[in-house]
Amino acid sequence: MSVSEYDYQTESGCLSVKLHLVDKDQAEDEMGPTNMLPYPGISELKNKSELVRAVLAELVGTLLLVLVGCGSCIGGDQFEAGIQLDDQSNVVRIAFCFGLTVAALAQTIGHVSGCHVNPAVTLGLIIGRKIGMIKGALYAVAQCVGAICGAALLKVSVPEAMRGADTLGGTALGSRVTTGQAVATEMVITMVLLLV
């Protein structure tokens, strides 16, 4: 994937030429017949070391997001009352933990892979033609493996007596929430995530 740009200006500044050279495979990927459908992204696979680094960054990033984010859902004293004033602070703690983890990951691995750390984000970027289908599929597999490894590390490292250890930060439907409502809510929340 070689892209080269050259700028040339005359001494007087009257003439300015900008030349943008693009690899033929990349041009075919990006400028397909309809330019609306996702592209295969074969040119993204040419630099193997860069691809491996990006896939490993997605794996480690998703592992850390699950480990730290879901780990923030666990904790507290098992002898606490069911409803306390500090339950609201738990919700804020969890939200801050996920947000700060994503921000830290964006700074550390964003330049390597784009810091998708979520297959839904990767799918959105494939559909939006920001990443090729093949590289996106590799990202999604790495993200799933990373999430499983993060959950396994969390399971091994959390004592069973700790509050929330039985669910490990997993989500469940509320008592009066139907499956359809849950799916609709997740679709809207994921749409907002992708738009942001």
N, C-alpha and C positions, 0 to 999 in steps of 0.2 A: 504494500500500500504506500506508494510514493506520491506525495503531493509536493510540488515545488512552486514557489512564487518568486518572481523577479520584478523589481522596480527599477525603472530607468528614468532619470530626469536630465534635461540638458542644463548647461551652465546658466543659461538665462532663465530657466524655469518655465519656458514657453511650452515645452513638450513633456508630457508625462505619460509613460506607457506602463501598464501593469500586466504581466503575463502570468497566467495561472495554469500550470501543467498538471494533469491528473493522469494516473495510471489507467490504462484502457479497461482493465477488469473493474476497477472502482467506478469508472464512469458508467459502465454497463449496469453495475449493481444499483447505482444511485439514479440513473436515468433510464429505467426500464421502459417497456412499451407504454404503460399507462401512467407511470410515475405516481401511482396511488397505492399500489399493492406492496406488501412487504417484500424486500429483496433477499435473495439467498445469502449474500455477504461472503462470497468465496474469497474476495481480495482481503478480507479481514483475517483470514487464516494463514496468510503467507508468512508473517513474522511469528514463528512458533514460540520463541521465548517470551515475546510480549503477550501472546495469547495465554500461555501457561500462567504467567504472572497475574493476568487479569482474572482468570478463572480461580486461581488460588486466593486472590484478594476477595473475591465474592464469597468463597467458601469460608474463609476466616472471618470476614465481616458479618456474615449471617450467623455464624457460630457465636460470635461475641454479642450480637444483638439479642439472640435468644437467651444466652447465658446471663447477661447482665440485666436485660429488660425483664425477662420472666423471673429472674432471681429477685428483682425488686418487689414482686408480688408476694413473696414469701417472707414470713417473719412475724415477730411479735410474740407475746407470751401466750401459751396455750390456756392459761387460767384467766385471761381477760374476759370481760362480759361480751356478749354478742354484739351489742350496739354501744358504742362509746363516741365521744366527741372526736377522738383521734382517728376514727375511721375515715373522716374527710381528709385528714393529713396523709393517710395511706394512699388515697387516690391521687393526691397531688404529687406525692413521692414517686409513684409509679409513672405518672405522666412525665415528670421531670426526668426520670431515669431513662425512659425510652427516648425522649427528645434529645437529651444531652449525649446519649450513646450514638444516636444517628448523626448528630452534629460532629462528634469526635471521629466517627468513621468516615464521614464525608471529607474531613480534613486529611485523614491519614491514607485512605485508599481511593478517594475520589479521582485523583490524577492517574491512578493505575487502571481502574475498571469502570469508573463512573459511579460507583457505590450504589448499585441498585438494591442490594441485600433483600430483595423480595421478588419472587417470581411474577407477581402481579405488575410490579413496576417494569420488569424486563419485558413482559408481554405487551404492555402499553407502549414501550419504546420500540418494540419490533413493529407493531401496527403503525406507529408514527414514523417509521422509516429512519429512526435514529441509530439502529443497530440491526445487523443482519440476522436472518432466522437461525443460521447454524451457530453463530456465536451466542445468540440469545438462548438457544436450547442448551448449550454448554453451561451458560450462566445459571439457568434454571436448575439443572441437575446439581451443579456445585452448591447452589443455595439450599436445595433440599437436603443434601448430604451435610452441609454445615449446620442446618437447623437441627437435624437428628443428632449430630455430635454434640451440639450445645445443650440440647435437652438431656442427653445421656450424661454429660458432665454435671449438669445441675442435679439430676437424680442421684448420682453417686455422692455428690458433695453436701447435700442437704440432709440433716438429721431427720429421722421419721417423726420425732416428737414436735418438730417446729410447725407452727400454724401455716397452712397452705402447702405443706410438703406432699399431701396426697394428690393435689391437682397440678402442682408445679407451674402455676401461673396460667393454666389453660382456661379458656373461656367456655361458658355454658349459657344456655338460654335462660332468661328470666322466667319466673313462674307463670307470667301471663303473656309471654311472647311466643307467637306461633313461628313455625319454620319459615313461612313466607315472609313474615315481617323481618325476621333475622336476615334472610337472604337479601331483601330489599335494602335493609340498613347497611349491610356489608358492602353492597354494590355502590351505594351513595358515598360511604366513607372511603372506599377504594378509589372512586372517581375523584373525590376531593384530593386524596393523596397524590394521584397521578397529575392532576392539574397544578398542584403546588410544586 
